[in-house]
Amino acid sequence: MANRQTLLVLDEDTQSVREIETIAAAWFNVVTTRSPQRALTVLHSDTTVAVLLADQNLTSIKGLTVLKAAQTLRPAIRRVLMAQAGQLSEIIEGLHSGAVERVVYKPIPSIDLAAALSMPDTDRATA
């Protein structure tokens, strides 16, 4: 399965990462990191990354900041923000800036995650 695209997950919550890996492994090679800098390094070097799923509530930096950097670095990938209830202003900012294409709320129901990760245009991440 050398042609599988990669899902890059940026999240510090080990339980959430395990759940995401379980769901997404059927469709993606899953790469996880707790480090925003490592996520950007992976985006720069791994051309198979099709989706970046970033948690808004990181210790060192907000997920939205990483998604904005990803938008500049790799504009064709899908950028999904994981958020908590009560973060509406940050979500709106991300959507208006174009840095966020989809939002999922934690804890993420499987069906919501599957919909957020769906890739209707398979050539999108390489465009």
C-alpha positions in Angstrom: 0.0 0.0 0.0 2.7 2.4 -1.0 0.2 4.9 -2.4 -1.7 5.5 0.8 -1.8 9.1 2.0 -0.8 10.2 5.4 -2.8 11.7 8.2 -0.6 13.9 10.5 -2.1 14.2 14.0 -0.9 16.9 16.3 -2.3 16.3 19.8 -1.0 15.9 23.3 -3.8 13.8 24.5 -2.7 10.1 24.3 -6.2 8.7 24.5 -7.5 10.9 21.7 -4.5 10.0 19.5 -5.2 6.2 20.1 -8.8 6.6 19.1 -7.9 8.6 16.0 -5.3 6.1 15.0 -7.8 3.2 15.4 -10.4 4.9 13.2 -8.1 6.5 10.5 -5.7 3.5 10.0 -8.2 1.9 7.6 -7.6 4.8 5.1 -4.4 6.5 6.0 -0.8 6.0 7.2 -1.1 7.8 10.5 1.8 9.8 11.9 1.4 11.4 15.3 3.3 14.0 17.2 2.9 16.1 20.4 5.3 18.7 19.0 4.1 21.6 16.8 7.6 22.0 15.4 7.8 18.3 14.5 4.5 18.6 12.8 5.8 21.4 10.6 9.0 19.5 9.9 6.9 16.4 8.8 4.8 18.7 6.6 7.9 20.1 5.0 9.5 16.7 4.3 6.7 14.2 3.8 4.8 14.7 0.6 2.3 12.0 1.3 0.6 14.1 4.1 -2.9 14.8 2.9 -4.5 15.8 6.1 -3.3 17.7 9.2 -5.5 17.2 12.3 -4.4 19.6 15.0 -5.7 20.1 18.5 -6.4 23.7 19.4 -5.4 23.2 23.1 -1.7 22.5 22.9 0.6 23.5 25.7 3.2 25.6 23.8 1.1 27.0 20.9 -2.5 27.0 19.6 -3.4 24.4 17.0 -4.8 27.3 14.9 -1.3 28.8 14.7 0.1 25.5 13.3 -2.7 25.3 10.8 -2.0 28.8 9.6 1.7 27.9 9.1 0.6 24.7 7.3 -1.7 26.7 5.0 1.4 28.6 3.9 3.7 25.6 3.7 1.3 23.1 2.1 -1.8 24.9 0.9 -3.3 21.8 -0.8 -3.6 19.6 2.3 -6.8 19.4 4.3 -6.6 21.2 7.6 -8.8 20.1 10.4 -9.0 21.7 13.9 -10.0 19.7 17.0 -11.7 22.0 19.4 -13.6 22.1 22.7 -16.9 23.7 23.3 -16.5 27.4 24.1 -13.8 28.1 21.5 -16.1 29.6 18.9 -14.2 32.8 18.3 -11.0 30.8 17.6 -12.9 28.5 15.2 -14.5 31.4 13.4 -11.0 33.1 13.0 -9.6 29.9 11.6 -12.5 29.4 9.1 -12.4 33.0 8.0 -8.6 33.0 7.4 -8.9 29.8 5.4 -6.4 28.0 7.7 -9.2 25.7 9.0 -11.3 23.7 6.5 -13.2 21.5 9.0 -13.7 21.5 12.7 -14.4 18.5 15.0 -15.2 18.7 18.7 -13.5 16.6 21.3 -14.3 14.0 22.2 -14.7 13.1 18.5 -17.5 10.8 17.5 -16.2 8.3 14.9 -18.7 9.4 12.3 -17.6 13.1 12.7 -13.9 12.1 12.4 -14.6 10.0 9.3 -16.5 12.9 7.7 -13.7 15.4 8.5 -11.0 13.2 7.1 -12.9 12.3 3.9 -10.9 13.1 0.8 -13.3 13.4 -2.1 -10.5 14.7 -4.4 -7.6 12.2 -4.2 -5.2 14.5 -6.1 -5.8 17.4 -3.8 -2.8 17.0 -1.5 -0.4 16.8 -4.4 -1.8 19.8 -6.3 
